[in-house]
Amino acid sequence: MKWDAMSDTLADNWQSFAVVFGVALVLSLVLTPWTIWLSHRLGVVQEPGGRRRHQRPTGQLGGLAIVIAFVVAVLVAQFMPVGRTDDKEIIRLSGLLIGGIFIYGIGFVDDKYELGPLQLYLGQLIAGAIAIFFLIFIESFNNPLTGTVVGGWPYAVTVTITLFWLGIMMNTVNFLDGLDGLASGVTAIASLMIFIHATFQLNQVSVGLLPLALFGATLGFLVYNFYPARIFMGGGAVFLGYTLGVLSIIGGAKMATILLVMGLPLMDVAWQIVRRASQGRNPMHGDRGHLHFRLLDLGYSQRTIVMGYYFFCTMFGAIALITASRLFKLISLLVMAAILVGTFAMVSWRSSRHTHLGASIRSASDQT
């Protein structure tokens, strides 16, 4: 990073940063208690038990507070006196907001009526199509080995890659929402990293205001969502995944940042897909096979697991910010992948041993 340039950017725009972040944070803090009341009023409540194993009925409409806070803060950001470098910024902003509101609407209906997998996938596909219609798509990427730009492929390939990326991000954050404060906290970290990268490294100040708004909205919600949670985000998890996916595309050059910050949950999703498919099951049907659930079943506390995720995501996100070398980022990704593969293998072995031990104890108890 060029610290002098960072200082100048901060000095010139700190009021805009404070306004956008403040609006998002305050609205989220104020609206989340209202969504707690609304959840119980509408009967959108998750009863104790299930995968979360929470202790009391908990509302699921917390994502509504995040969406409203984010949208309002983003609209406020359009009136801030900052530099704008993209002549199609308003078009892409429209895609971000329309697609985000649409996918949250699908999540809201799912929270209330429990839609089927096909309906949810179709909703995600439409949200991705909205993004593409508003010129949000992956046209190229930088080859970390040669430094050259790889792109120029047919439009159909561009559409396919973009839909795949947005779908992966939506499902990753959705699957991550299994422990109190996990998805909201990791999203807050990711959005902060994107803000720093876009604003201070790429000098895209107006684009940087968007993840800053998301950071404020998720941080305010986290106050009520951290263990023990008073509210769940429900369909807000898919909204966060869509928004992170779009923000990583808008302005470009943020894919490596997201891959490093979200490397742990992304690899966890890949692990679950392979595991479930190998067992002849639908890879997208949720269970307690995710890393955070297995760690919880092994006796680690929710706070310990969540803080571990925060540390891991922040550490590798910082690497993405500190170094400008694409090759070093690639090496960091490979190192992270090796660490996670080893972690998954160890946790799987311990989980299997824990299960067999528990079965043996139950068998011995039945015989006595």
Stockholm file with secondary structure:
# STOCKHOLM 1.0

chainA/1-368         MKWDAMSDTLADNWQSFAVVFGVALVLSLVLTPWTIWLSHRLGVVQEPGGRRRHQRPTGQLGGLAIVIAFVVAVLVAQFMPVGRTDDKEIIRLSGLLIGGIFIYGIGFVDDKYELGPLQLYLGQLIAGAIAIFFLIFIESFNNPLTGTVVGGWPYAVTVTITLFWLGIMMNTVNFLDGLDGLASGVTAIASLMIFIHATFQLNQVSVGLLPLALFGATLGFLVYNFYPARIFMGGGAVFLGYTLGVLSIIGGAKMATILLVMGLPLMDVAWQIVRRASQGRNPMHGDRGHLHFRLLDLGYSQRTIVMGYYFFCTMFGAIALITASRLFKLISLLVMAAILVGTFAMVSWRSSRHTHLGASIRSASDQT
#=GR chainA/1-368 SS CCHHHHHHHHHHHHHHHHHHHHHHHHHHHHHHHHHHHHHHHHTCEECSBTTTTBSSCEECCHHHHHHHHHHHHHHHHTTSCCCCCCTTHHHHHHHHHHHHHHHHHHHHHHHHHCCCHHHHHHHHHHHHHHHHHTTCCCCEEECTTTCCEEECCCHHHHHHHHHHHHHHHHHHHHHHTTSTTHHHHHHHHHHHHHHHIIIIISCCHHHHHHHHHHHHHHHHHHHHHSSSCSBCCTTHHHHHHHHHHHHHHTTSSCHHHHHHHTHHHHHHHHHHHHHHHHTTSCTTSCCTTSHHHHHHHTTCCHHHHHHHHHHHHHHHHHHHHHCCCHHHHHHHHHHHHHHHHHHHHHHHHHHHHHHHHHHHHHHHHHHC
#=GC SS_cons         CCHHHHHHHHHHHHHHHHHHHHHHHHHHHHHHHHHHHHHHHHTCEECSBTTTTBSSCEECCHHHHHHHHHHHHHHHHTTSCCCCCCTTHHHHHHHHHHHHHHHHHHHHHHHHHCCCHHHHHHHHHHHHHHHHHTTCCCCEEECTTTCCEEECCCHHHHHHHHHHHHHHHHHHHHHHTTSTTHHHHHHHHHHHHHHHIIIIISCCHHHHHHHHHHHHHHHHHHHHHSSSCSBCCTTHHHHHHHHHHHHHHTTSSCHHHHHHHTHHHHHHHHHHHHHHHHTTSCTTSCCTTSHHHHHHHTTCCHHHHHHHHHHHHHHHHHHHHHCCCHHHHHHHHHHHHHHHHHHHHHHHHHHHHHHHHHHHHHHHHHHC
//
